[in-house]
């Protein structure tokens, strides 16, 4: 009987540790994606400030790739990590992602045209505001 209890306790402990390790891994993956978002924004901003069109293109492309992968890979994780209102978290992040994608497309078209840096900077500001808005609503800044 004691052996059965010990085995059950060990299995339960192993399951808990595995779930904890999986949650930690999930959080680390989310951090990597957020770091990628930040790097993208940094490239765009640096390109605007130093008149480097290639950096703005790279940043916009990296942002778009990261944004696309974010909900695809981490949508369920987002719901699990936002227990107060997981449906809202996923829906809000999805709509913010769609707006970021639209702004990124606009940025690409602005870069291919007259390179009006005031318009490019305005579009960048819209992208940044989407990021801040998502963090305010979902992460409760």
C-alpha positions as CSV (number, residue, x, y, z in Angstrom):
1,X,0.0,0.0,0.0
2,X,2.8,2.4,0.9
3,X,4.5,1.6,-2.4
4,X,1.3,2.4,-4.3
5,X,1.0,5.8,-2.5
6,X,4.7,6.6,-3.1
7,X,4.3,5.8,-6.8
8,X,1.2,7.9,-7.1
9,X,2.9,10.8,-5.3
10,X,5.9,10.5,-7.6
11,X,3.8,10.4,-10.7
12,X,1.8,13.4,-9.5
13,X,5.0,15.3,-8.6
14,X,6.4,14.5,-12.0
15,X,3.3,15.8,-13.7
16,X,3.3,19.0,-11.8
17,X,7.0,19.6,-12.5
18,X,6.5,18.9,-16.2
19,X,3.6,21.3,-16.4
20,X,5.6,23.9,-14.6
21,X,8.5,23.4,-17.0
22,X,6.2,23.6,-19.9
23,X,4.7,26.9,-18.6
24,X,8.2,28.3,-18.2
25,X,9.2,27.3,-21.7
26,X,6.0,28.9,-23.0
27,X,6.8,32.2,-21.2
28,X,10.3,32.1,-22.6
29,X,9.0,31.6,-26.1
30,X,6.6,34.6,-25.6
31,X,9.6,36.7,-24.4
32,X,11.5,35.8,-27.6
33,X,8.6,37.0,-29.8
34,X,8.3,40.2,-27.8
35,X,12.0,40.8,-28.2
36,X,11.7,40.3,-31.9
37,X,8.9,42.9,-32.0
38,X,11.1,45.3,-30.1
39,X,14.0,44.7,-32.4
40,X,11.8,45.3,-35.4
41,X,10.5,48.6,-34.0
42,X,14.1,49.6,-33.1
43,X,15.2,48.9,-36.7
44,X,12.4,51.0,-38.1
45,X,13.0,53.9,-35.7
46,X,16.8,53.8,-36.4
47,X,16.1,53.8,-40.1
48,X,13.8,56.9,-39.8
49,X,16.3,58.8,-37.6
50,X,19.3,58.1,-39.8
51,X,17.6,58.0,-43.2
52,X,18.3,54.3,-43.8
53,X,15.5,52.9,-46.0
54,X,17.0,49.4,-45.9
55,X,16.7,49.2,-42.1
56,X,13.1,50.4,-42.3
57,X,12.3,47.6,-44.8
58,X,14.1,45.0,-42.7
59,X,12.3,46.2,-39.5
60,X,8.9,46.2,-41.2
61,X,9.5,42.7,-42.7
62,X,10.7,41.3,-39.3
63,X,7.7,42.9,-37.6
64,X,5.3,41.3,-40.1
65,X,6.9,37.9,-39.8
66,X,6.9,38.0,-36.0
67,X,3.3,39.3,-35.8
68,X,2.1,36.5,-38.1
69,X,3.8,33.8,-36.1
70,X,2.8,35.3,-32.7
71,X,-0.9,34.4,-32.8
72,X,-0.3,31.2,-34.8
73,X,2.2,29.9,-32.3
74,X,1.2,31.6,-29.0
75,X,-2.6,32.3,-29.2
76,X,-3.4,29.5,-26.9
77,X,-0.6,30.4,-24.6
78,X,-1.9,34.0,-24.5
79,X,-5.3,32.6,-23.4
80,X,-3.8,30.4,-20.7
81,X,-1.6,33.3,-19.3
82,X,-4.5,35.7,-19.2
83,X,-7.0,33.9,-16.9
84,X,-9.2,36.9,-16.1
85,X,-10.6,37.0,-19.6
86,X,-8.7,34.7,-22.0
87,X,-11.2,35.1,-24.9
88,X,-10.8,38.9,-24.8
89,X,-7.0,38.6,-24.7
90,X,-6.9,36.5,-27.8
91,X,-9.5,38.6,-29.7
92,X,-7.8,41.8,-28.8
93,X,-4.4,40.6,-29.7
94,X,-5.7,39.3,-33.0
95,X,-7.3,42.6,-33.9
96,X,-4.2,44.5,-32.8
97,X,-2.1,42.1,-35.0
98,X,-4.4,42.8,-38.0
99,X,-4.0,46.6,-37.5
100,X,-0.2,46.2,-37.2
101,X,-0.2,44.2,-40.4
102,X,-2.1,47.0,-42.2
103,X,0.3,49.6,-40.8
104,X,3.2,47.5,-41.9
105,X,1.8,47.2,-45.4
106,X,1.3,51.0,-45.4
107,X,4.9,51.5,-44.3
108,X,6.2,49.3,-47.2
109,X,4.2,51.3,-49.7
110,X,5.4,54.6,-48.3
111,X,9.0,53.3,-48.5
112,X,8.6,52.4,-52.1
113,X,7.2,55.9,-53.0
114,X,8.4,59.4,-52.3
115,X,9.9,58.5,-48.9
116,X,7.9,61.1,-47.0
117,X,9.6,60.6,-43.6
118,X,6.8,62.5,-41.8
119,X,4.3,60.0,-43.1
120,X,6.6,57.1,-42.4
121,X,7.1,58.3,-38.8
122,X,3.4,58.7,-38.4
123,X,2.8,55.1,-39.5
124,X,5.6,53.9,-37.2
125,X,3.8,55.8,-34.3
126,X,0.6,54.0,-35.1
127,X,2.4,50.6,-34.9
128,X,3.9,51.6,-31.6
129,X,0.6,52.7,-30.3
130,X,-0.9,49.3,-31.2
131,X,1.8,47.6,-29.2
132,X,1.3,49.9,-26.2
133,X,-2.5,49.5,-26.4
134,X,-2.2,45.7,-26.4
135,X,0.0,45.8,-23.4
136,X,-2.3,48.2,-21.6
137,X,-5.4,46.0,-22.3
138,X,-3.9,42.6,-21.9
139,X,-1.0,43.0,-19.6
140,X,-2.8,45.6,-17.5
141,X,0.0,48.1,-17.5
